[in-house]
Amino acid sequence: MNDGARTHVLEFTNDARSQVANGLAKMDGMHGYGNGSSFAPSTTNMKKLIYNCSIEEHIKKSANLCFYLQPTPEIYTVFMVLPKSNRTINESVDEAMPWIFDIWSKIYITQHNGISVATINEEDLSIMETLTNMINGDAVSIGCAKTLCDTYVAFYCGVSPHHLYGSPIYDVGIPCS
């Protein structure tokens, strides 16, 4: 990754998180969850991410070997396989990041310690685990890596801290300005 690509990832990610924070992120009607006019609930605590070169270095080791890296307690890793081509790193980001932020399921509002919070149903975890980590209100940093494998392009992003299923994704409410 170069500085331009790092900035591109950070801008895309923070823009997508801002859409969620402001209640402007559509829940995907294509997959049977609403009609495409339902929005994820807004949040009071969505932090702006910073780019973390230590995360990039951590996931680059797996990217260079072309295999999936299991999340650690500190870092949740997203792995995407893109068709093999001579795309630039920014083109890879443009292709991969929208998939990461696609809301394929309903985000529910529940109560946790007297606070309204966003959660998902357990049966949706397999399709929403990536998103819940990327829109985790407590996430503070991201790092990404890309490598050309034999038959595909591997694109990895890691976000920290790791969101644990069952804990709130974020606090629901009116966003800060």
NUBA-800984 format. One record per residue: x, y, z of N, C-alpha, C, O in turn; residue in one letter. Coordinates in nm, 2 decimals, padded with zeros to 4 digits, always signed. Layout:
N
    n.c1    n.c2    n.c3   ca.c1   ca.c2   ca.c3    c.c1    c.c2    c.c3    o.c1    o.c2    o.c3  r
       X       Y       Z       X       Y       Z       X       Y       Z       X       Y       Z  A
...
//
This chain:
177
    n.c1    n.c2    n.c3   ca.c1   ca.c2   ca.c3    c.c1    c.c2    c.c3    o.c1    o.c2    o.c3  r
  +00.09  -00.12  +00.00  +00.00  +00.00  +00.00  +00.09  +00.12  +00.00  +00.19  +00.13  +00.06  M
  +00.05  +00.22  -00.07  +00.12  +00.35  -00.07  +00.03  +00.45  +00.00  -00.08  +00.42  +00.04  N
  +00.08  +00.57  +00.03  +00.01  +00.67  +00.10  -00.12  +00.71  +00.04  -00.22  +00.73  +00.10  D
  -00.12  +00.72  -00.10  -00.25  +00.75  -00.17  -00.35  +00.65  -00.15  -00.47  +00.68  -00.12  G
  -00.31  +00.52  -00.15  -00.41  +00.41  -00.13  -00.46  +00.41  +00.02  -00.58  +00.38  +00.04  A
  -00.37  +00.43  +00.11  -00.41  +00.44  +00.25  -00.51  +00.55  +00.27  -00.61  +00.53  +00.34  R
  -00.49  +00.67  +00.21  -00.58  +00.78  +00.22  -00.71  +00.74  +00.16  -00.82  +00.77  +00.22  T
  -00.71  +00.67  +00.05  -00.83  +00.63  -00.03  -00.91  +00.54  +00.06  -01.04  +00.55  +00.07  H
  -00.85  +00.44  +00.12  -00.92  +00.34  +00.21  -00.98  +00.42  +00.33  -01.10  +00.40  +00.36  V
  -00.91  +00.50  +00.39  -00.95  +00.58  +00.51  -01.07  +00.67  +00.47  -01.17  +00.67  +00.55  L
  -01.06  +00.74  +00.36  -01.17  +00.83  +00.32  -01.30  +00.75  +00.29  -01.41  +00.78  +00.33  E
  -01.28  +00.63  +00.22  -01.40  +00.55  +00.19  -01.46  +00.50  +00.31  -01.58  +00.50  +00.33  F
  -01.38  +00.44  +00.40  -01.43  +00.38  +00.53  -01.50  +00.49  +00.62  -01.61  +00.46  +00.67  T
  -01.43  +00.60  +00.63  -01.49  +00.70  +00.72  -01.62  +00.76  +00.66  -01.71  +00.80  +00.73  N
  -01.63  +00.77  +00.53  -01.75  +00.82  +00.46  -01.86  +00.72  +00.49  -01.98  +00.75  +00.52  D
  -01.83  +00.59  +00.47  -01.93  +00.48  +00.49  -01.98  +00.48  +00.64  -02.10  +00.47  +00.66  A
  -01.89  +00.49  +00.73  -01.92  +00.50  +00.87  -02.00  +00.62  +00.90  -02.09  +00.62  +00.99  R
  -01.98  +00.73  +00.84  -02.05  +00.86  +00.86  -02.20  +00.84  +00.81  -02.29  +00.89  +00.87  S
  -02.21  +00.77  +00.70  -02.35  +00.74  +00.64  -02.43  +00.66  +00.75  -02.54  +00.69  +00.77  Q
  -02.37  +00.56  +00.81  -02.43  +00.49  +00.92  -02.46  +00.58  +01.04  -02.57  +00.58  +01.09  V
  -02.36  +00.65  +01.08  -02.38  +00.74  +01.20  -02.50  +00.84  +01.18  -02.57  +00.87  +01.27  A
  -02.52  +00.89  +01.06  -02.62  +00.98  +01.03  -02.75  +00.92  +00.99  -02.85  +00.99  +00.95  N
  -02.76  +00.79  +00.99  -02.89  +00.72  +00.96  -02.92  +00.72  +00.81  -03.03  +00.72  +00.77  G
  -02.81  +00.73  +00.73  -02.83  +00.74  +00.58  -02.79  +00.62  +00.51  -02.79  +00.61  +00.39  L
  -02.75  +00.51  +00.58  -02.70  +00.39  +00.52  -02.82  +00.30  +00.50  -02.89  +00.25  +00.59  A
  -02.85  +00.27  +00.37  -02.97  +00.18  +00.33  -02.94  +00.04  +00.37  -02.83  -00.01  +00.35  K
  -03.04  -00.02  +00.43  -03.03  -00.17  +00.45  -03.08  -00.23  +00.31  -03.17  -00.18  +00.25  M
  -03.01  -00.33  +00.27  -03.02  -00.39  +00.14  -03.15  -00.46  +00.11  -03.17  -00.57  +00.16  D
  -03.24  -00.40  +00.03  -03.36  -00.47  -00.01  -03.34  -00.58  -00.10  -03.43  -00.67  -00.11  G
  -03.23  -00.59  -00.17  -03.20  -00.70  -00.27  -03.20  -00.83  -00.20  -03.23  -00.93  -00.26  M
  -03.16  -00.84  -00.08  -03.15  -00.97  -00.01  -03.26  -01.00  +00.08  -03.25  -01.08  +00.17  H
  -03.38  -00.93  +00.06  -03.50  -00.96  +00.14  -03.51  -00.89  +00.27  -03.60  -00.93  +00.35  G
  -03.43  -00.79  +00.30  -03.44  -00.72  +00.42  -03.49  -00.58  +00.40  -03.41  -00.49  +00.38  Y
  -03.62  -00.56  +00.39  -03.67  -00.43  +00.36  -03.69  -00.42  +00.21  -03.67  -00.51  +00.14  G
  -03.72  -00.30  +00.17  -03.75  -00.27  +00.03  -03.64  -00.18  -00.03  -03.67  -00.12  -00.13  N
  -03.53  -00.17  +00.04  -03.43  -00.08  -00.01  -03.45  +00.07  +00.04  -03.37  +00.15  +00.01  G
  -03.56  +00.09  +00.11  -03.58  +00.23  +00.16  -03.57  +00.23  +00.32  -03.60  +00.33  +00.38  S
  -03.53  +00.12  +00.38  -03.50  +00.11  +00.52  -03.36  +00.15  +00.55  -03.27  +00.12  +00.47  S
  -03.34  +00.22  +00.65  -03.20  +00.27  +00.69  -03.16  +00.21  +00.82  -03.24  +00.19  +00.91  F
  -03.03  +00.19  +00.83  -02.97  +00.15  +00.96  -02.99  +00.27  +01.06  -02.98  +00.38  +01.02  A
  -03.01  +00.24  +01.18  -03.03  +00.34  +01.28  -02.91  +00.43  +01.30  -02.80  +00.38  +01.29  P
  -02.93  +00.56  +01.32  -02.82  +00.65  +01.35  -02.75  +00.62  +01.48  -02.81  +00.55  +01.57  S
  -02.63  +00.67  +01.50  -02.55  +00.64  +01.62  -02.50  +00.77  +01.68  -02.47  +00.87  +01.62  T
  -02.48  +00.76  +01.81  -02.42  +00.87  +01.89  -02.27  +00.86  +01.90  -02.21  +00.96  +01.95  T
  -02.22  +00.75  +01.87  -02.08  +00.72  +01.91  -01.99  +00.66  +01.80  -01.89  +00.59  +01.83  N
  -02.01  +00.70  +01.68  -01.93  +00.64  +01.57  -01.79  +00.72  +01.56  -01.79  +00.84  +01.53  M
  -01.69  +00.66  +01.59  -01.55  +00.72  +01.59  -01.50  +00.73  +01.45  -01.53  +00.64  +01.36  K
  -01.42  +00.83  +01.42  -01.35  +00.84  +01.29  -01.23  +00.75  +01.30  -01.15  +00.76  +01.40  K
  -01.21  +00.67  +01.20  -01.09  +00.58  +01.20  -00.96  +00.65  +01.16  -00.97  +00.75  +01.09  L
  -00.85  +00.60  +01.21  -00.72  +00.64  +01.16  -00.66  +00.52  +01.09  -00.70  +00.40  +01.11  I
  -00.57  +00.54  +01.00  -00.50  +00.44  +00.93  -00.38  +00.39  +01.02  -00.31  +00.47  +01.08  Y
  -00.37  +00.25  +01.03  -00.28  +00.19  +01.12  -00.18  +00.11  +01.04  -00.22  +00.00  +01.00  N
  -00.06  +00.15  +01.03  +00.04  +00.08  +00.95  +00.08  -00.06  +01.02  +00.13  -00.15  +00.95  C
  +00.06  -00.06  +01.15  +00.09  -00.19  +01.22  -00.01  -00.30  +01.18  +00.03  -00.41  +01.16  S
  -00.13  -00.26  +01.16  -00.23  -00.35  +01.11  -00.20  -00.40  +00.97  -00.21  -00.51  +00.94  I
  -00.16  -00.30  +00.89  -00.12  -00.33  +00.75  -00.01  -00.43  +00.75  -00.01  -00.53  +00.68  E
  +00.09  -00.41  +00.83  +00.21  -00.50  +00.84  +00.16  -00.64  +00.89  +00.21  -00.74  +00.83  E
  +00.07  -00.65  +00.98  +00.02  -00.78  +01.04  -00.05  -00.85  +00.93  -00.02  -00.97  +00.91  H
  -00.14  -00.79  +00.85  -00.21  -00.86  +00.75  -00.14  -00.89  +00.62  -00.17  -00.97  +00.54  I
  -00.03  -00.80  +00.60  +00.05  -00.82  +00.48  +00.12  -00.96  +00.48  +00.14  -01.02  +00.37  K
  +00.15  -01.01  +00.59  +00.21  -01.14  +00.60  +00.12  -01.25  +00.54  +00.17  -01.33  +00.47  K
  -00.01  -01.24  +00.57  -00.10  -01.34  +00.52  -00.13  -01.31  +00.37  -00.13  -01.40  +00.29  S
  -00.14  -01.18  +00.34  -00.16  -01.15  +00.20  -00.05  -01.20  +00.11  -00.08  -01.25  +00.00  A
  +00.07  -01.19  +00.15  +00.18  -01.23  +00.07  +00.18  -01.39  +00.05  +00.24  -01.44  -00.05  N
  +00.12  -01.46  +00.14  +00.10  -01.60  +00.13  -00.03  -01.65  +00.06  -00.05  -01.77  +00.04  L
  -00.11  -01.55  +00.03  -00.24  -01.58  -00.03  -00.33  -01.67  +00.05  -00.39  -01.76  -00.01  C
  -00.34  -01.65  +00.18  -00.44  -01.73  +00.25  -00.52  -01.65  +00.35  -00.48  -01.53  +00.38  F
  -00.63  -01.70  +00.40  -00.72  -01.63  +00.49  -00.65  -01.62  +00.63  -00.60  -01.72  +00.68  Y
  -00.66  -01.50  +00.68  -00.60  -01.48  +00.82  -00.72  -01.47  +00.92  -00.80  -01.39  +00.90  L
  -00.71  -01.56  +01.01  -00.82  -01.56  +01.12  -00.81  -01.43  +01.20  -00.70  -01.38  +01.23  Q
  -00.92  -01.38  +01.24  -00.92  -01.26  +01.32  -00.85  -01.29  +01.46  -00.86  -01.41  +01.50  P
  -00.79  -01.19  +01.52  -00.73  -01.21  +01.65  -00.83  -01.13  +01.74  -00.92  -01.07  +01.70  T
  -00.81  -01.14  +01.88  -00.89  -01.07  +01.97  -00.88  -00.91  +01.94  -00.97  -00.84  +01.98  P
  -00.77  -00.87  +01.89  -00.75  -00.73  +01.87  -00.79  -00.68  +01.73  -00.84  -00.57  +01.71  E
  -00.77  -00.77  +01.63  -00.79  -00.72  +01.49  -00.89  -00.82  +01.42  -00.87  -00.94  +01.42  I
  -01.00  -00.76  +01.36  -01.08  -00.84  +01.27  -01.03  -00.82  +01.13  -01.02  -00.71  +01.08  Y
  -01.01  -00.93  +01.06  -00.96  -00.93  +00.92  -01.07  -00.96  +00.82  -01.13  -01.06  +00.83  T
  -01.08  -00.88  +00.72  -01.17  -00.90  +00.60  -01.08  -00.95  +00.49  -00.98  -00.89  +00.46  V
  -01.12  -01.05  +00.42  -01.04  -01.11  +00.31  -01.14  -01.11  +00.19  -01.25  -01.17  +00.20  F
  -01.10  -01.05  +00.08  -01.18  -01.06  -00.04  -01.10  -01.11  -00.16  -00.98  -01.08  -00.17  M
  -01.16  -01.19  -00.24  -01.10  -01.24  -00.36  -01.15  -01.16  -00.48  -01.27  -01.16  -00.50  V
  -01.07  -01.10  -00.55  -01.11  -01.02  -00.67  -01.06  -01.09  -00.79  -00.95  -01.15  -00.79  L
  -01.13  -01.07  -00.91  -01.08  -01.13  -01.03  -00.94  -01.08  -01.06  -00.91  -00.96  -01.04  P
  -00.86  -01.17  -01.12  -00.72  -01.13  -01.15  -00.72  -01.03  -01.26  -00.78  -01.05  -01.37  K
  -00.65  -00.92  -01.24  -00.64  -00.82  -01.35  -00.52  -00.73  -01.31  -00.46  -00.75  -01.20  S
  -00.49  -00.63  -01.39  -00.38  -00.54  -01.36  -00.44  -00.41  -01.30  -00.38  -00.30  -01.32  N
  -00.55  -00.42  -01.22  -00.60  -00.30  -01.16  -00.50  -00.24  -01.06  -00.42  -00.30  -01.00  R
  -00.52  -00.11  -01.04  -00.44  -00.03  -00.94  -00.49  -00.06  -00.80  -00.59  -00.12  -00.79  T
  -00.41  -00.02  -00.70  -00.46  -00.05  -00.57  -00.58  +00.03  -00.54  -00.67  -00.02  -00.47  I
  -00.59  +00.16  -00.59  -00.72  +00.23  -00.57  -00.84  +00.17  -00.64  -00.95  +00.17  -00.59  N
  -00.82  +00.11  -00.76  -00.93  +00.04  -00.82  -00.97  -00.09  -00.74  -01.08  -00.12  -00.74  E
  -00.87  -00.15  -00.68  -00.90  -00.27  -00.59  -00.98  -00.22  -00.47  -01.08  -00.28  -00.43  S
  -00.95  -00.11  -00.41  -01.02  -00.05  -00.30  -01.16  -00.02  -00.35  -01.26  -00.05  -00.28  V
  -01.18  +00.05  -00.46  -01.31  +00.08  -00.52  -01.40  -00.04  -00.54  -01.52  -00.03  -00.52  D
  -01.34  -00.15  -00.58  -01.41  -00.27  -00.60  -01.45  -00.34  -00.47  -01.56  -00.40  -00.46  E
  -01.36  -00.35  -00.38  -01.38  -00.43  -00.26  -01.46  -00.36  -00.15  -01.54  -00.42  -00.09  A
  -01.43  -00.23  -00.12  -01.49  -00.16  -00.01  -01.64  -00.15  -00.01  -01.71  -00.17  +00.09  M
  -01.71  -00.13  -00.12  -01.86  -00.13  -00.12  -01.91  -00.26  -00.07  -02.02  -00.26  +00.00  P
  -01.85  -00.37  -00.11  -01.90  -00.50  -00.06  -01.89  -00.51  +00.09  -01.97  -00.57  +00.16  W
  -01.78  -00.46  +00.14  -01.76  -00.47  +00.29  -01.87  -00.40  +00.36  -01.91  -00.44  +00.47  I
  -01.92  -00.29  +00.31  -02.02  -00.20  +00.38  -02.16  -00.23  +00.33  -02.25  -00.16  +00.37  F
  -02.18  -00.34  +00.26  -02.32  -00.37  +00.21  -02.40  -00.43  +00.33  -02.35  -00.52  +00.39  D
  -02.51  -00.37  +00.37  -02.59  -00.41  +00.48  -02.69  -00.52  +00.43  -02.79  -00.48  +00.38  I
  -02.65  -00.64  +00.44  -02.72  -00.76  +00.39  -02.83  -00.80  +00.48  -02.90  -00.90  +00.45  W
  -02.85  -00.74  +00.60  -02.94  -00.79  +00.69  -03.00  -00.67  +00.77  -02.95  -00.56  +00.75  S
  -03.10  -00.70  +00.85  -03.16  -00.59  +00.93  -03.07  -00.57  +01.06  -03.03  -00.66  +01.13  K
  -03.05  -00.44  +01.09  -02.99  -00.40  +01.21  -03.10  -00.36  +01.30  -03.18  -00.28  +01.27  I
  -03.10  -00.43  +01.42  -03.21  -00.41  +01.52  -03.17  -00.31  +01.63  -03.05  -00.30  +01.66  Y
  -03.27  -00.25  +01.69  -03.25  -00.16  +01.80  -03.30  -00.24  +01.93  -03.41  -00.28  +01.93  I
  -03.21  -00.26  +02.02  -03.24  -00.33  +02.15  -03.19  -00.25  +02.26  -03.12  -00.14  +02.24  T
  -03.22  -00.29  +02.38  -03.17  -00.22  +02.50  -03.06  -00.29  +02.57  -03.06  -00.42  +02.58  Q
  -02.96  -00.22  +02.61  -02.84  -00.28  +02.67  -02.80  -00.18  +02.78  -02.75  -00.07  +02.76  H
  -02.81  -00.23  +02.91  -02.78  -00.14  +03.02  -02.86  -00.01  +03.02  -02.80  +00.10  +03.05  N
  -02.98  -00.01  +02.97  -03.06  +00.11  +02.97  -03.04  +00.20  +02.85  -03.09  +00.31  +02.84  G
  -02.95  +00.16  +02.76  -02.92  +00.24  +02.64  -02.97  +00.17  +02.51  -02.96  +00.04  +02.50  I
  -03.02  +00.24  +02.42  -03.06  +00.18  +02.29  -02.94  +00.16  +02.21  -02.85  +00.24  +02.19  S
  -02.93  +00.03  +02.16  -02.81  -00.01  +02.09  -02.85  -00.08  +01.96  -02.96  -00.13  +01.95  V
  -02.75  -00.08  +01.86  -02.78  -00.16  +01.74  -02.72  -00.30  +01.75  -02.61  -00.32  +01.80  A
  -02.80  -00.40  +01.71  -02.75  -00.54  +01.71  -02.80  -00.61  +01.59  -02.88  -00.55  +01.51  T
  -02.76  -00.73  +01.57  -02.81  -00.82  +01.47  -02.85  -00.95  +01.53  -02.82  -00.98  +01.64  I
  -02.93  -01.03  +01.45  -02.98  -01.16  +01.50  -02.86  -01.26  +01.48  -02.78  -01.24  +01.39  N
  -02.86  -01.36  +01.57  -02.75  -01.46  +01.56  -02.75  -01.53  +01.43  -02.64  -01.56  +01.37  E
  -02.86  -01.56  +01.37  -02.86  -01.63  +01.24  -02.81  -01.54  +01.12  -02.77  -01.60  +01.02  E
  -02.79  -01.41  +01.15  -02.73  -01.33  +01.04  -02.59  -01.30  +01.06  -02.52  -01.23  +00.98  D
  -02.53  -01.36  +01.17  -02.39  -01.34  +01.20  -02.30  -01.37  +01.08  -02.20  -01.30  +01.05  L
  -02.32  -01.48  +01.01  -02.23  -01.52  +00.91  -02.22  -01.42  +00.79  -02.12  -01.41  +00.73  S
  -02.33  -01.36  +00.76  -02.33  -01.26  +00.66  -02.31  -01.12  +00.70  -02.29  -01.03  +00.62  I
  -02.31  -01.09  +00.83  -02.30  -00.96  +00.89  -02.17  -00.94  +00.97  -02.15  -00.83  +01.01  M
  -02.09  -01.04  +00.99  -01.98  -01.03  +01.08  -01.88  -00.92  +01.02  -01.82  -00.85  +01.10  E
  -01.86  -00.92  +00.89  -01.77  -00.82  +00.84  -01.82  -00.68  +00.86  -01.75  -00.60  +00.91  T
  -01.95  -00.66  +00.83  -02.00  -00.53  +00.85  -02.00  -00.48  +00.99  -01.97  -00.37  +01.02  L
  -02.04  -00.57  +01.09  -02.05  -00.53  +01.23  -01.91  -00.48  +01.28  -01.91  -00.40  +01.37  T
  -01.81  -00.54  +01.23  -01.67  -00.50  +01.27  -01.64  -00.36  +01.20  -01.57  -00.28  +01.27  N
  -01.68  -00.34  +01.08  -01.65  -00.22  +01.01  -01.73  -00.10  +01.06  -01.68  +00.02  +01.05  M
  -01.85  -00.13  +01.12  -01.93  -00.02  +01.17  -01.94  -00.02  +01.32  -02.02  +00.05  +01.38  I
  -01.85  -00.09  +01.38  -01.84  -00.10  +01.53  -01.81  +00.04  +01.58  -01.71  +00.10  +01.54  N
  -01.90  +00.09  +01.66  -01.88  +00.23  +01.72  -01.75  +00.25  +01.79  -01.69  +00.36  +01.80  G
  -01.69  +00.14  +01.85  -01.57  +00.14  +01.92  -01.44  +00.13  +01.84  -01.33  +00.14  +01.89  D
  -01.46  +00.09  +01.71  -01.34  +00.08  +01.62  -01.26  +00.21  +01.61  -01.32  +00.31  +01.60  A
  -01.13  +00.20  +01.61  -01.05  +00.32  +01.60  -00.95  +00.32  +01.49  -00.90  +00.43  +01.45  V
  -00.92  +00.20  +01.43  -00.82  +00.20  +01.32  -00.84  +00.09  +01.22  -00.90  -00.01  +01.25  S
  -00.78  +00.11  +01.11  -00.79  +00.02  +00.99  -00.65  +00.01  +00.92  -00.58  +00.11  +00.92  I
  -00.63  -00.10  +00.86  -00.51  -00.12  +00.78  -00.54  -00.22  +00.67  -00.62  -00.31  +00.69  G
  -00.49  -00.20  +00.55  -00.52  -00.29  +00.44  -00.40  -00.34  +00.36  -00.29  -00.28  +00.38  C
  -00.41  -00.45  +00.29  -00.30  -00.50  +00.20  -00.36  -00.56  +00.08  -00.47  -00.61  +00.09  A
  -00.29  -00.56  -00.03  -00.33  -00.63  -00.15  -00.21  -00.71  -00.21  -00.10  -00.66  -00.20  K
  -00.24  -00.82  -00.27  -00.14  -00.90  -00.33  -00.20  -00.97  -00.45  -00.31  -01.01  -00.45  T
  -00.11  -01.00  -00.55  -00.15  -01.08  -00.67  -00.12  -01.22  -00.64  +00.00  -01.26  -00.62  L
  -00.22  -01.31  -00.64  -00.20  -01.45  -00.62  -00.20  -01.52  -00.75  -00.22  -01.45  -00.86  C
  -00.19  -01.65  -00.76  -00.18  -01.73  -00.88  -00.30  -01.70  -00.98  -00.29  -01.67  -01.09  D
  -00.42  -01.71  -00.92  -00.54  -01.70  -01.00  -00.64  -01.58  -00.96  -00.74  -01.57  -01.02  T
  -00.60  -01.50  -00.87  -00.69  -01.40  -00.82  -00.60  -01.29  -00.75  -00.48  -01.30  -00.72  Y
  -00.67  -01.18  -00.72  -00.61  -01.07  -00.64  -00.67  -01.08  -00.50  -00.79  -01.09  -00.48  V
  -00.59  -01.09  -00.40  -00.63  -01.09  -00.26  -00.62  -00.96  -00.20  -00.52  -00.89  -00.20  A
  -00.73  -00.91  -00.14  -00.74  -00.78  -00.08  -00.78  -00.80  +00.07  -00.89  -00.86  +00.09  F
  -00.71  -00.75  +00.16  -00.73  -00.77  +00.30  -00.74  -00.64  +00.37  -00.67  -00.54  +00.34  Y
  -00.83  -00.63  +00.47  -00.84  -00.51  +00.56  -00.86  -00.56  +00.70  -00.93  -00.66  +00.72  C
  -00.79  -00.50  +00.79  -00.81  -00.53  +00.93  -00.86  -00.41  +01.01  -00.81  -00.29  +00.98  G
  -00.95  -00.43  +01.10  -01.00  -00.32  +01.18  -00.98  -00.35  +01.33  -01.00  -00.47  +01.36  V
  -00.96  -00.25  +01.41  -00.93  -00.28  +01.55  -01.01  -00.17  +01.63  -01.01  -00.05  +01.59  S
  -01.06  -00.20  +01.75  -01.07  -00.34  +01.80  -01.17  -00.42  +01.74  -01.26  -00.37  +01.67  P
  -01.16  -00.55  +01.76  -01.25  -00.66  +01.70  -01.38  -00.64  +01.78  -01.39  -00.64  +01.90  H
  -01.50  -00.64  +01.70  -01.63  -00.64  +01.76  -01.67  -00.79  +01.80  -01.65  -00.87  +01.71  H
  -01.71  -00.81  +01.92  -01.75  -00.94  +01.96  -01.90  -00.96  +01.95  -01.98  -00.88  +01.99  L
  -01.94  -01.07  +01.88  -02.08  -01.09  +01.86  -02.15  -01.10  +01.99  -02.10  -01.16  +02.09  Y
  -02.27  -01.04  +02.00  -02.35  -01.04  +02.12  -02.33  -00.90  +02.19  -02.42  -00.87  +02.27  G
  -02.23  -00.83  +02.17  -02.21  -00.70  +02.23  -02.27  -00.60  +02.13  -02.28  -00.63  +02.01  S
  -02.31  -00.48  +02.18  -02.37  -00.38  +02.09  -02.28  -00.34  +01.98  -02.15  -00.33  +02.00  P
  -02.33  -00.32  +01.86  -02.25  -00.27  +01.75  -02.21  -00.12  +01.78  -02.10  -00.08  +01.76  I
  -02.32  -00.04  +01.81  -02.30  +00.10  +01.85  -02.42  +00.14  +01.92  -02.53  +00.08  +01.92  Y
  -02.41  +00.26  +01.99  -02.52  +00.32  +02.06  -02.61  +00.39  +01.96  -02.56  +00.47  +01.88  D
  -02.74  +00.37  +01.97  -02.84  +00.44  +01.88  -02.88  +00.57  +01.93  -02.90  +00.59  +02.05  V
  -02.89  +00.67  +01.85  -02.93  +00.80  +01.89  -02.89  +00.91  +01.78  -02.85  +00.88  +01.67  G
  -02.90  +01.03  +01.82  -02.87  +01.14  +01.74  -02.72  +01.16  +01.73  -02.66  +01.17  +01.83  I
  -02.67  +01.17  +01.61  -02.52  +01.18  +01.60  -02.47  +01.31  +01.64  -02.54  +01.41  +01.63  P
  -02.34  +01.31  +01.68  -02.27  +01.44  +01.71  -02.25  +01.51  +01.58  -02.24  +01.45  +01.47  C
  -02.24  +01.64  +01.58  -02.21  +01.72  +01.46  -02.06  +01.75  +01.45  -02.02  +01.81  +01.35  S
//
